[in-house]
Amino acid sequence: MDGGVGRSRGWGLLRAVAKRLRQVRRRTVLAGVGVLVLFLLLAHPVRVGLLALAVLPSAIGSLPVDPLVHLTPTPVREAVSFDYPVGTVEADVYSPGWGGRHGAIILLLGARPVDHDDPILVRFAEGLSRTGLVVMIPVASGLASSHIQAEEVDALVTEVDLLRARPDVDPARIGVIGFSVGGSVALQAAADPRLDGKLVLVNAFGSYFDTTDYLRAISTRSLAYAGIDEPWEPDPLVLFVVARQMVDTLPDPHDRDVLDRLYLQADTSARDDVPTMTPAGRAALGLLEGLPMLETEAALAQLPPETSARFSGISPSRVIDRVTTRLFLMHDLADHVVPYTESRRLAARTPPAILERYTEFDLFDHVTPNRLPTDPGFYVQLGRLLSQLYGLLLYVL
């Protein structure tokens, strides 16, 4: 009996030791997994991926849950202003609700932009700031009134310098997301020596590349590029903005008056005065009203030097060979403000070493989200947007 009891106790002790060893091994494995998970969460690419996913509801308001609103402090919003050669810039700056130095993004809007307090714009700016970015939204008086001039680059140079001087901004992590004309201005600024080495990226969204090709598309109501031959109808906003540049620059006051009344004031009675316009004025009008391709080329050739100089001076195609900043490009295929062929031309001309990503979408009305989550294709487009956001946030977060 005593020997059996001893053996039983011995086996029990061995089982207890084995159980203890299994528990220790399991805890060790779990601890190792925990360390690995923590490491992955702290690794920069993984952290940026999670933040890019979390910021999607701020970019696309139709998503049902916005985790950043519940998990992060409300950004601090402040106003700054300054003069530039052709007007004044009024800007809002959103900073994260915690200390330290952060990367920064300038959201550069286009001609006739939305209001500073537009809910879509505020939601996106706050979302980016909640990820840990300082976000500036400048509104230049020139662009706001549809006067697109080369001096808009001067405004962006000052905006970058203001951010670099902030104690909460890391000057090595400043980028620009330019919408529509804002993207075209950012592309030109990226070639400016004053910003050499000061921008880590430019993301141009729905932007034009070459103003002459853009005018061709507007006039012919069609897209022709690299095998593409399809109809295209410009949005009324396009005709207004292009007419604004012509009214600014046509040398004949009667030509300016007729175009102003027709396209800026929507006064149809001005058509009675069209026959008395100069050949240059009628050429400008023809480009707005629509012409066949051969007549479009003739009208472009008849534009006065002042008008041609305005369009040339705001064309990124002049300077793309001098851009060294990494570029991200986005365009919606159904865009009726700027045709997607403009971004295809830009992508083809951009040096491969600096073109990080070009993504085409079926998700936006120009640059505003307009597709609903009930559409199955919505989530494919959302994945493309996530990839784009992840790519650019890698450089600023």
C-alpha positions as CSV (number, residue, x, y, z in Angstrom):
1,M,0.0,0.0,0.0
2,D,2.7,2.4,1.0
3,G,4.6,1.9,-2.2
4,G,1.4,2.4,-4.3
5,V,0.7,5.7,-2.5
6,G,4.2,6.8,-3.1
7,R,4.1,6.1,-6.7
8,S,0.7,7.8,-7.0
9,R,2.1,10.9,-5.3
10,G,5.1,10.8,-7.6
11,W,2.9,10.7,-10.7
12,G,0.7,13.5,-9.3
13,L,3.8,15.6,-8.8
14,L,5.0,15.0,-12.3
15,R,1.6,15.9,-13.7
16,A,1.6,19.1,-11.7
17,V,5.0,20.0,-12.9
18,A,4.0,19.3,-16.5
19,K,0.9,21.3,-16.1
20,R,2.9,24.2,-14.7
21,L,5.4,24.0,-17.6
22,R,2.5,24.1,-20.1
23,Q,1.1,27.2,-18.3
24,V,4.5,28.9,-18.3
25,R,5.0,28.0,-22.0
26,R,1.5,29.3,-22.9
27,R,2.1,32.5,-21.0
28,T,5.4,32.9,-22.7
29,V,3.8,32.4,-26.1
30,L,1.0,34.9,-25.2
31,A,3.6,37.4,-23.9
32,G,5.6,37.0,-27.1
33,V,2.5,37.5,-29.2
34,G,1.6,40.6,-27.2
35,V,5.1,42.0,-27.7
36,L,4.9,41.3,-31.4
37,V,1.4,43.0,-31.6
38,L,2.7,46.0,-29.7
39,F,5.8,46.2,-32.0
40,L,3.6,46.0,-35.1
41,L,1.3,48.7,-33.7
42,L,4.2,50.9,-33.0
43,A,5.9,50.3,-36.3
44,H,5.4,53.3,-38.5
45,P,3.8,51.7,-41.6
46,V,1.3,49.7,-39.5
47,R,0.4,52.8,-37.4
48,V,0.0,54.9,-40.6
49,G,-2.2,52.2,-42.1
50,L,-4.5,52.2,-39.1
51,L,-4.7,56.0,-39.1
52,A,-5.4,56.0,-42.9
53,L,-8.3,53.6,-42.3
54,A,-9.5,55.6,-39.4
55,V,-9.5,58.9,-41.3
56,L,-11.7,57.5,-44.2
57,P,-15.0,58.5,-42.5
58,S,-13.6,62.1,-42.4
59,A,-12.9,62.0,-46.1
60,I,-16.2,60.2,-47.0
61,G,-19.0,61.4,-44.8
62,S,-21.5,58.7,-45.8
63,L,-19.6,56.1,-43.7
64,P,-21.6,55.3,-40.5
65,V,-18.8,55.3,-37.9
66,D,-16.0,57.9,-37.3
67,P,-13.7,56.3,-34.6
68,L,-11.4,59.3,-34.5
69,V,-14.2,61.5,-33.2
70,H,-14.5,59.3,-30.1
71,L,-10.9,58.4,-29.6
72,T,-9.0,61.7,-30.0
73,P,-9.3,65.2,-28.7
74,T,-11.0,68.0,-30.7
75,P,-8.3,69.8,-32.8
76,V,-7.6,73.5,-32.0
77,R,-8.7,75.9,-34.8
78,E,-7.1,79.3,-35.2
79,A,-7.2,81.9,-37.9
80,V,-4.2,83.6,-39.7
81,S,-4.0,86.1,-42.5
82,F,-1.4,87.8,-44.7
83,D,-1.1,89.8,-47.9
84,Y,0.4,88.5,-51.1
85,P,1.1,90.3,-54.4
86,V,-2.4,90.1,-55.8
87,G,-4.6,90.0,-52.7
88,T,-5.0,88.6,-49.2
89,V,-5.0,85.1,-47.8
90,E,-7.3,84.1,-44.9
91,A,-6.4,80.8,-43.5
92,D,-7.6,78.4,-40.8
93,V,-5.1,76.2,-39.0
94,Y,-6.1,73.0,-37.2
95,S,-3.6,71.6,-34.7
96,P,-3.9,68.2,-32.8
97,G,-5.1,68.4,-29.3
98,W,-1.8,67.3,-27.8
99,G,1.8,68.6,-27.7
100,G,4.9,67.7,-29.7
101,R,6.0,68.4,-33.3
102,H,3.8,67.2,-36.1
103,G,3.8,66.8,-39.8
104,A,1.6,69.3,-41.7
105,I,-0.7,69.4,-44.7
106,I,-2.0,72.4,-46.6
107,L,-5.4,71.8,-48.2
108,L,-5.2,74.1,-51.2
109,L,-8.6,74.8,-52.6
110,G,-9.5,75.8,-56.2
111,A,-11.3,78.8,-57.8
112,R,-14.5,79.9,-56.2
113,P,-13.9,77.5,-53.3
114,V,-16.4,76.4,-50.6
115,D,-16.7,78.4,-47.4
116,H,-14.3,77.9,-44.6
117,D,-17.1,76.5,-42.5
118,D,-18.3,74.1,-45.1
119,P,-19.1,70.8,-43.2
120,I,-17.3,68.5,-45.7
121,L,-14.2,70.6,-45.6
122,V,-14.2,71.0,-41.8
123,R,-14.8,67.3,-41.3
124,F,-11.8,66.4,-43.5
125,A,-9.5,68.9,-41.9
126,E,-10.4,67.8,-38.4
127,G,-10.0,64.2,-39.3
128,L,-6.5,64.7,-40.6
129,S,-5.6,66.8,-37.6
130,R,-6.9,64.0,-35.3
131,T,-4.4,61.7,-36.8
132,G,-1.6,64.0,-35.6
133,L,-1.2,66.6,-38.4
134,V,-1.3,70.3,-38.4
135,V,-3.7,71.3,-41.2
136,M,-3.8,74.6,-42.9
137,I,-6.7,75.7,-45.2
138,P,-5.8,79.0,-47.0
139,V,-8.3,80.9,-49.1
140,A,-6.6,83.4,-51.3
141,S,-8.7,86.3,-52.5
142,G,-7.5,86.0,-56.1
143,L,-8.6,82.3,-56.4
144,A,-11.7,83.0,-54.4
145,S,-12.8,85.5,-57.0
146,S,-11.7,83.2,-59.9
147,H,-8.7,85.3,-60.9
148,I,-6.1,82.6,-61.6
149,Q,-2.7,84.2,-61.7
150,A,0.9,83.1,-61.4
151,E,1.2,85.0,-58.1
152,E,-0.8,82.3,-56.4
153,V,2.5,80.5,-56.1
154,D,3.7,83.4,-53.9
155,A,0.9,82.8,-51.5
156,L,1.7,79.1,-51.2
157,V,5.4,79.9,-50.6
158,T,4.4,82.1,-47.7
159,E,2.0,79.4,-46.3
160,V,4.8,76.8,-46.3
161,D,7.1,79.3,-44.5
162,L,4.5,80.1,-41.9
163,L,4.0,76.4,-41.1
164,R,7.8,75.8,-41.0
165,A,8.0,78.6,-38.4
166,R,5.5,77.0,-36.0
167,P,6.9,75.3,-33.0
168,D,4.4,72.4,-33.3
169,V,5.4,71.6,-36.9
170,D,8.3,69.4,-38.1
171,P,9.6,71.3,-41.2
172,A,10.8,68.1,-42.8
173,R,7.2,66.7,-43.0
174,I,5.1,69.3,-44.9
175,G,2.9,68.4,-47.9
176,V,0.2,69.9,-50.0
177,I,-3.1,68.4,-51.1
178,G,-4.4,70.6,-53.9
179,F,-7.9,70.4,-55.2
180,S,-8.7,71.4,-58.7
181,V,-6.9,74.6,-59.6
182,G,-5.3,74.4,-56.2
183,G,-3.5,71.2,-57.3
184,S,-2.3,73.0,-60.5
185,V,-0.9,75.9,-58.3
186,A,0.8,73.4,-56.0
187,L,2.5,71.7,-59.0
188,Q,3.9,75.0,-60.2
189,A,5.0,75.9,-56.6
190,A,6.8,72.6,-56.4
191,A,9.1,73.8,-59.2
192,D,9.7,77.2,-57.5
193,P,13.3,77.5,-56.1
194,R,11.9,79.1,-52.9
195,L,10.3,75.8,-52.0
196,D,13.3,73.6,-52.9
197,G,13.5,70.9,-50.3
198,K,10.6,72.3,-48.2
199,L,7.8,70.1,-49.5
200,V,7.8,66.4,-48.9
201,L,4.9,65.8,-51.3
202,V,2.2,67.3,-53.5
203,N,-1.1,65.5,-54.1
204,A,-3.0,67.0,-57.1
205,F,-6.6,66.0,-57.2
206,G,-8.7,66.8,-60.2
207,S,-6.2,69.4,-61.5
208,Y,-5.4,70.6,-65.0
209,F,-1.9,70.1,-66.5
210,D,-1.8,72.1,-69.7
211,T,-4.0,75.1,-70.2
212,T,-4.0,74.9,-74.0
213,D,-5.1,71.3,-74.0
214,Y,-7.7,72.2,-71.4
215,L,-9.0,75.0,-73.6
216,R,-9.2,72.5,-76.5
217,A,-11.4,70.2,-74.5
218,I,-13.6,73.0,-73.4
219,S,-14.0,74.3,-77.0
220,T,-14.5,71.0,-78.8
221,R,-16.6,69.5,-76.0
222,S,-14.5,66.4,-76.4
223,L,-11.5,64.5,-75.0
224,A,-8.7,63.4,-77.4
225,Y,-5.6,61.9,-75.9
226,A,-3.6,58.6,-76.4
227,G,-6.4,56.8,-78.2
228,I,-9.2,58.5,-76.2
229,D,-11.9,60.1,-78.4
230,E,-15.1,60.8,-76.5
231,P,-17.5,63.7,-75.8
232,W,-17.1,65.8,-72.8
233,E,-19.4,68.6,-71.5
234,P,-17.8,71.3,-69.3
235,D,-19.5,72.3,-66.1
236,P,-20.9,75.9,-66.2
237,L,-18.4,76.7,-63.5
238,V,-15.6,76.0,-66.0
239,L,-17.0,78.5,-68.5
240,F,-17.4,81.1,-65.8
241,V,-13.8,80.7,-64.6
242,V,-12.2,80.7,-68.1
243,A,-14.3,83.7,-69.1
244,R,-13.0,85.5,-66.0
245,Q,-9.4,85.1,-67.3
246,M,-10.4,86.4,-70.7
247,V,-12.2,89.4,-69.2
248,D,-9.1,90.1,-67.1
249,T,-6.8,90.1,-70.2
250,L,-8.6,91.0,-73.4
251,P,-7.2,94.4,-74.5
252,D,-10.4,95.7,-76.1
253,P,-12.9,97.1,-73.5
254,H,-15.9,96.3,-75.7
255,D,-14.8,92.6,-75.9
256,R,-14.3,92.5,-72.1
257,D,-17.8,94.1,-71.6
258,V,-19.6,91.6,-73.8
259,L,-17.9,88.5,-72.3
260,D,-18.5,89.9,-68.8
261,R,-22.2,90.4,-69.4
262,L,-22.6,87.0,-71.2
263,Y,-20.6,84.7,-68.9
264,L,-20.1,86.5,-65.6
265,Q,-23.4,88.3,-65.3
266,A,-25.5,85.8,-67.4
267,D,-27.0,88.7,-69.3
268,T,-28.2,87.2,-72.6
269,S,-29.0,90.6,-74.1
270,A,-25.2,91.0,-74.6
271,R,-25.6,88.7,-77.6
272,D,-26.8,91.6,-79.6
273,D,-23.3,93.1,-79.3
274,V,-21.4,90.0,-80.4
275,P,-21.1,91.1,-84.1
276,T,-19.3,94.3,-83.0
277,M,-16.5,92.4,-81.1
278,T,-13.0,92.4,-82.5
279,P,-11.7,89.1,-84.1
280,A,-9.7,88.4,-81.0
281,G,-12.9,88.9,-78.8
282,R,-14.9,86.6,-81.1
283,A,-12.2,84.0,-80.9
284,A,-12.3,84.1,-77.1
285,L,-16.1,83.8,-77.2
286,G,-15.9,80.9,-79.7
287,L,-13.7,78.9,-77.4
288,L,-16.3,79.3,-74.6
289,E,-19.3,78.6,-76.8
290,G,-17.8,75.6,-78.6
291,L,-16.1,75.1,-81.9
292,P,-15.0,72.2,-84.1
293,M,-11.3,71.2,-83.8
294,L,-10.0,73.1,-86.8
295,E,-11.8,76.3,-85.8
296,T,-10.7,75.8,-82.2
297,E,-7.0,75.8,-83.3
298,A,-7.7,79.0,-85.3
299,A,-9.3,80.6,-82.3
300,L,-6.4,79.7,-80.0
301,A,-4.0,81.3,-82.5
302,Q,-6.1,84.5,-82.5
303,L,-6.1,85.0,-78.8
304,P,-4.2,88.3,-78.0
305,P,-0.8,88.0,-76.3
306,E,-2.1,89.2,-73.0
307,T,-4.6,86.4,-72.8
308,S,-2.3,83.7,-74.1
309,A,0.3,84.9,-71.5
310,R,-2.3,84.5,-68.6
311,F,-3.1,80.9,-69.6
312,S,0.6,80.1,-70.2
313,G,1.6,81.5,-66.9
314,I,-0.8,79.3,-64.9
315,S,0.1,76.1,-66.8
316,P,2.0,73.4,-64.8
317,S,3.2,71.9,-68.1
318,R,5.7,74.7,-68.4
319,V,7.6,73.6,-65.2
320,I,6.9,69.9,-64.7
321,D,10.5,69.1,-65.8
322,R,11.8,71.2,-62.8
323,V,9.7,69.5,-60.2
324,T,11.6,67.3,-57.8
325,T,9.0,66.9,-55.0
326,R,7.3,63.4,-55.0
327,L,3.8,63.6,-56.6
328,F,0.6,61.9,-56.0
329,L,-2.2,62.3,-58.5
330,M,-6.0,61.6,-58.3
331,H,-8.8,62.1,-60.8
332,D,-12.4,61.0,-61.1
333,L,-13.3,59.6,-64.5
334,A,-16.6,61.4,-64.6
335,D,-15.1,64.8,-63.8
336,H,-16.9,67.6,-65.8
337,V,-14.8,70.5,-64.3
338,V,-11.4,69.2,-65.3
339,P,-11.2,66.2,-67.7
340,Y,-9.3,63.1,-66.4
341,T,-7.1,63.3,-69.5
342,E,-5.3,66.2,-67.9
343,S,-4.1,64.0,-65.1
344,R,-3.1,61.3,-67.6
345,R,-1.1,63.8,-69.5
346,L,0.5,64.9,-66.2
347,A,1.3,61.4,-65.2
348,A,2.9,60.7,-68.6
349,R,5.1,63.8,-68.4
350,T,6.1,63.4,-64.7
351,P,9.6,62.0,-64.2
352,P,9.1,58.4,-63.0
353,A,11.3,58.9,-60.1
354,I,8.9,61.4,-58.4
355,L,5.5,60.0,-59.5
356,E,4.5,58.0,-56.4
357,R,1.0,57.1,-57.3
358,Y,-1.8,58.0,-59.8
359,T,-5.3,56.8,-59.0
360,E,-8.5,57.1,-61.0
361,F,-11.8,57.0,-59.3
362,D,-15.5,56.6,-59.9
363,L,-16.4,58.1,-56.5
364,F,-16.4,61.9,-56.8
365,D,-18.3,64.8,-58.3
366,H,-15.1,66.6,-59.4
367,V,-13.5,66.6,-55.9
368,T,-16.6,66.0,-53.7
369,P,-17.6,62.5,-52.7
370,N,-21.0,61.6,-54.3
371,R,-21.3,57.8,-54.3
372,L,-23.3,56.0,-51.6
373,P,-22.3,53.0,-49.5
374,T,-25.4,51.1,-50.9
375,D,-23.6,50.8,-54.2
376,P,-21.4,47.6,-54.2
377,G,-18.8,49.4,-56.3
378,F,-18.4,52.0,-53.6
379,Y,-16.2,49.8,-51.5
380,V,-13.8,49.1,-54.4
381,Q,-13.4,52.9,-54.8
382,L,-13.0,53.2,-51.0
383,G,-10.1,50.8,-51.2
384,R,-8.4,52.9,-53.8
385,L,-8.9,56.0,-51.7
386,L,-7.4,54.2,-48.7
387,S,-4.3,53.2,-50.7
388,Q,-3.9,56.8,-51.8
389,L,-4.3,58.2,-48.3
390,Y,-1.9,55.6,-46.9
391,G,0.8,56.4,-49.5
392,L,0.8,60.1,-48.8
393,L,0.3,59.9,-45.0
394,L,3.5,57.7,-44.8
395,Y,5.5,60.9,-45.5
396,V,3.8,63.3,-43.1
397,L,2.8,61.3,-40.1
